[in-house]
Amino acid sequence: MRTEHRIHVSDAREMTELEEGSVQLVVTSPPYPMIEMWDELFADLDPAIGEALAAEDGEQAFDRMHALLAQTWSEVHRVLEPGGIACINVGDATRSLADSFRMWPNHVRVIEAFTELGFQPLPDILWRKPANSAAKFMGSGMLPPNAYATLEHEYILVFRKGRRRSFEPNADRRYEAAYFWEERNQWFSDVWMDVRGTLQDLDDSELRERSAAFPFELPYRLISMYTAYEDTVLDPFWGTGTTTMAAMAAGRSSVGYEIEDEFTSYFEERVTDIQRLSRQVGLDRLQRHREFVEERQADRKSLNYDAENYEFPVTTKQEKNLQLYAADDVRGSSDRYVVEHTPLSSQDGGTVPSGPNGRQEDGQTSLSRSL
């Protein structure tokens, strides 16, 4: 199996390289309006935003920031095929302007923008990423009533373009892309507490601050949930390329748009690890399923079907043809990569790093914690 991955150093408000209806999934995390680290970016694109912030006119700045994002959302609607899914990771902001502290509800504005374009909102996911610092609390300490709840979650907003997507009858690429029953139960929960935030290893501190990348596990999980093999995933706010890495590991093609060309050089170094990464992620999934099977059998619970491609049973008929792939060869550089994938089999070896009780810690793969 072959996948292709393209990176455009260009503004995602005009994705002229992409044809209408040419991608099946969007996974992205935009710059968050009213978070100070993004002020300069927004002001460069619209100087009136800088003027509004200087005048401490938060409402105008907030409106204009989301107006900029809405131009990209319009392009997302154009390039998604009917039935395609868009997953937007966004957090709300808190900020003081004009001697007044308040929350700026970014997730509400994104929902409004997508529904105005005709998308159908689907149940969203709360990604809880708790802060452990004792200094995380805001406001007047122990004295009522002027302390504030700490925002320890972000949203993964999920939208569909039109009606449910249809496939050709008995499409192998869809049935091979099935997930395990126990993965379904975990992934489709509306609160994710097992996906940790990520630390960036960028040498350039300014570049690191501008990246604000989400952890590998987040796009990998969404890609596995909402695409079949041969599908293409778009990230219009590409950053350090985590969505592309996840697409490569999951055996899907991808397209990224990024206005900061420095990130492509960093990605050239990062992609050299994709063969190891994709193989280990697949082996981790197989190992976790084997542990699930052992637990079910120990509890004398039945698994009624045998997997066609692996030497273990599965819970449902839809899992029988499940096939995981690993990246075997990567060619290309800078703006285009081609990846050859080979099936992972039951004979593929590999040690799955484990916690003190012999299980994966925090419900994540070892690699998602290290990225």
N, C-alpha and C positions, 0 to 999 in steps of 0.2 A: 504494500500500500504506500502511496506517495502523497505527501501534503506540501503545499506551497505557502510561504509566509512573506508578505510584502509590508514594507515600512515606508511611509511617505512623510518626509519632513515638510509638512504643509499644514495649513489651517483647516481644521475639520468642519468649519462652517461652509466650506465649498469642497466637497469630496468628489471632484470632477472625474477622478480616475475610476470611480465605481459606477457601474450601471445600476439602473433602477431594479430593485428586487434581487440583488446579487449576493446578499449575505443572509444567513439564517439566525444568527444570534449576535447581540451586542452585549458585551460585558465591559463596563467602564466605571471609573470614579473621577468625576470632573473636579476642577478647582472649586472649593466650597466658598460661596459668597459670604462675606463679612468675617472670614477668618483672615487675620492680618497678614499672614504669610503670602496670601494671594492678592493683596491690594495692588501691588505694583503691576502684576500681570493684567489684571482687569483694567487698571488705569491706562496702561499702554495701549490696550485695544479700544478704550473709550475714555478720552481725557476728562469728560464730564464726570466720570466716577471719582477721579482724583479730586476734582473741584468740590464735589459733594462731600467727600470724606473730610477734606480740609475745613469745610464749613460745618462739619458735624451733622450733616443732613443724612442720617442713616437710611431713611425710607427711600430717598432718591437713589442713593448708591445701591441699595439692595435691589430695587426695581431694575436698574440698568445692568447690574451684574447678571441677573436672571434673563434679561432680554438678550444678552450676548449668548448665554448658554442655549437659549431657545432656538437660535439660528442653527446650532449643531443638532439639536433634537429634530428640527425639520429635515435636515439631511439624513438623520438616522431613519426617519419614517420613509424617506424616498428609497434608501438602499436596502431596507429590510424586505424580504419576500413576504407575501401574504401568509399569515400564520406564524411569522417569525417572532422571536422573543427579545425583549430588551431588558437587561438587568442593570440598574443604576445604583451604585453604592454611594451614598451621600450622608453626611452628618449635618445636624443643625449647628448653629453658631451662637455663642454668647459674647456680648461686647458692651462696653460702656461708651456712649457718645452723648455729648451735651449734658454731662453729669447724671446720666440715667443708664442703668444697667437693664438689659433685656435679652431675650432669646430671639434669634432670627430663624424662622422655620423653613429651612431649605427644602426639606422633604415635601412640604406642602406645595411649594412653588413648582417643584419638578413634577409632581402629580398633576397639577393644574396644566402645565405646559404639554404634557403627554396626552392628557384627555382632550385638550383643545385640538390636538393634531389628529384625533380619532383613534388613538390607542385604547385598548381595553385594559384597565388596571386589574391585575391578578393579586391574590394574597401575597403580602410582602413578608420579608424576613427581618427580624431585629438581630443585628450582629452585636452581641454584648462583648465589650472589650474593656473590662474593669481596670481602673487605675489603682495601684497599690499604695501610692504615696499618701502619707498622713496630711500633706498639704493640699490635697486635691479639692477640699471643700471650699466653697466660695461664700462670701458674705460676712456676716458679723459674728462668726464663731459660735459661741454657746448662747447668744442672746437673741430671743425672738423679737420681731418676726422677720428679720432681714438676712437670714441665711438662705442659700439656694441649693437645690438638688444638683448633684454633679451629673453631667451627661456622660454616661458610661456605655452608650450604645450608638450605633449608626444604623442606617436603613439600607436594606437591599430591596429596592423597589422593582417590581416585576410587571412588565406590560406585554401585551400581545397585539400585533397588528392584525386586526380583523378576526375572522373565525379561526378555529383550530386548524393547524396544518395537516395536510393529507399526504400519505405516502402510497407508493405503488404496492399492490398486494404482496404480502409475505416478503417485504423488503429486507434482504439479508443485512444491509448496512444499518438498519434500525434495530433488528433483533440482536445482532452482534454487539451493539452499543448499549444493551441493557445493563442495568445496575443490579446489584444483589438486593434481595428483599430487605435485609437488615440495613443496607445503605439507604434505601428508600425511606425507611422509618427514621433514620437520623437526618438525612439531608433535607427532607421535606417538612421538618419541624419548623415552626415559625419563629423560634428563638435559637440562635446559634451561640453557644457558650464555649465551644471546643475549638474555635478558630482564633488563634492568638494574633495580636498585631505583630508587625515585622520591624526589625532594625535594619537600616540600610548600611551596606558596607562600601558606599561610594567614598573615594578619597577626597573628592572636592566637596567641602562642607556646604558651599552655596548650592551646588547641584543636588546634594543630599536633601537640603531643606526644600527644594522645589519639587522633589520627586513625589513625596507623600504616598509611596506605593502601598497597596494592600498586599497581604500575604499570599503566597502561591496557592495555598489550599482553597482560598475563596474563588478565584476564577476557575481552577481545576474542577471544583465541585459543581459550579454553575454550568460549565461546559458539558460535564458528564450528565447533568440533569436535563439539559434543554437542547441537545444536539445529537444527531446521528453521525456515523462516519460519512465522509465526503462533504460534510457541511463546512461552512466558512464562518469564522467568528471575527467580529470587528471591535476594536477598541479605539474610539476617536480621541481619547486622552491617554496616549500610550505610555508616557513616562519612561520607566526603566524596562518596559517590555514584559512585565509579569504575565499579562494575558497571553502574549505570544508564546512564552515558555510553557504555560499551562496547556495551550492548544497543541503545541508540539508533543508534549507528554501524553495528551489525550488522543492523539491521532486525528486532529482536525486541522484544516487550513485556517489561516488568519490574515487579517489586515490591520495595520496600526497607523494612526496619524499622530504626529508629534511636532510641535513648533520649535522645540529646543533640539538642535542637531547634535549637541554634546551627548545626549542619551544613546545615540546609535553606536558610538564608540564603546561606551560601557557595555552595551548589549553584545557586541562582538566578543568580548571577553566572557560574558555570562553564558552565551550559547554553547561554548565549548564543553559545558557540563551536562548538556541535555541528554546524551546517551545514558550516562549513569543515572541521572535524575528520573527519566521516564521509565527505565527498567526498575528502579527501586520503588517508585510509586506503584507500579503494577504488581510487583512482588508483595508489597505491603498489603495491597487490597486482597490478593489471593490468600495471604497468610491470615489476615483478619477473618476471612470467610472460613478458612479451615478451623480457626478457633471457635467461631460461631457454630459450626457443625458439631464440634466436640461437645460444646455446651448443650446444644439441643439433644444430642444423643445421650448425654449423661442424664438429662432430665426426662428421657424417654419420650421426646417429642419427635414426630415424624417429619422427614423431608421426602417428598413424594416423587421427585424427579431426579434423574441423573444428568449432569452437565454433558453436553456433546463434546466439548473441547478440553475438559478437565476431568481429573479422576476424583471428583467429589460430588455429593448430591446438592441439590438446590431446592428452595422452598416452593417456587411457582414454575409453571410451564413457560412463562415469558423469559425466565432466566436460562433456559436450556442451551441456547445458542450463543450465550455471552462469550465474547472473545476480547481479551486485552492485547494491546500491541505495545512494543517498545521501539523507540527511535534507534535505528541501526546505523544510519549514515546521514551526515548533514553536510550540505554543500552551499556555497554562496557567501555573501558578506554584505554588510551595510544596509542595502535596501531590499534584498531578496534572498530567501533561503529555501532550499528544497530538502525535504527530509524523507528518507526511506524508512518504512516501519515494517517490522517483522512480528509475527504472533508470539505472544508469551505462552508457553506450554506448561503442563504439569511437571515436566522434567527440568524446567529452568530452575536453577538453584539460587541461592542468595540468603544471607543472614538478615533477618529482620531485627533491627535494634529494638530492645524492649526496656520497659521500666523495671523496677525492683521486684514486681510480682510476675514478671514474664509476659507482660502485656504492654501494648502501646500506651504511652502516657498521654493524658488529655484527649484521647480519641483521635489523635492526628497521626499522620505519617511522620517518621523521623525527619524526612527531608523538608516537610512543610515548616517544621520548627527551625530548621537551619537556614532557610532562605530569608 
